[in-house]
Amino acid sequence: MKHVVVIAPAKVNLALDVTGKREDGYHLIETVFQTISIYDKITIDLTEEKGIKLSSDAHWLPCNEKNLAYKAARAFTEKTGFGEGIAIYIKKRIPSQAGMGGGSSDAAAVLSGMNALSGNMLSSSELVSIGASLGADVPFFIYGGTAYAEGIGEKLEILPSLRGLCIVSAKGKGGISTPEAYRRIDALIDPVHPDTQALRQAIKSGDNPNNLWRYCGNIFEAVTELEDVTDIKKIMIKNGADFTCMSGSGSSVFGIFRHYDMARKCRSVLSRKYPFAALCTTTGKNRLYK
């Protein structure tokens, strides 16, 4: 095999909490991740020319050593001694500064794709270990689907799938700096925490998805000052969303709908006002496209 195409899905956080901070400065989290059917497409080709080449259709994406996908390719070669030249092309569809994990998902897709091209030199746990060295969300994207994570994101528990739920995701023009968001979290006094553990147990017990939303939430909403976030949530609720929440540290918002027609109407309303609005579904474990 000399060519592989990997789907790199976006994610939402059904619940996200910050529970502490390590001595090295990394924050401890508890979260329930869920992949959705918005995705980047990663094409990896083996080349005769040695080294790593990265390109993309997104003009704003750095295609150099700063890109997590590039770092993932380099980490894989350092771990395995894989000596083939590789060319990576990212067809970008996940918006930036959205809290949807685009960079982390791309990195995980590169790790999975290179592993396939190498004849599966590494186990999933070894890929997760490499991913953890790159970023907190990368280990989850090795698997996708529905998962609980804690620590700095590297401690994963795969949960029963919540695939097929109807989602609208939207983002305004503004972005949120993740480091700044964490600094604001550190300054909070007696914040309201989502009940992440209750959500985890409810999913494990097979509770009806319509009963899950009472446990969902995102602590980062307490430190977000973007008016777009508040406005998007109001539009979603007005148009029939059962639940709305910001994803990650922001600034995208997702709404969960029981009825497809309501979700489609909501997406139409949002698309007339905001640069990104998409109708999608929750997805199961990742699939490799060859």
Disulfide bonds with the S-S distance in Angstrom:
none
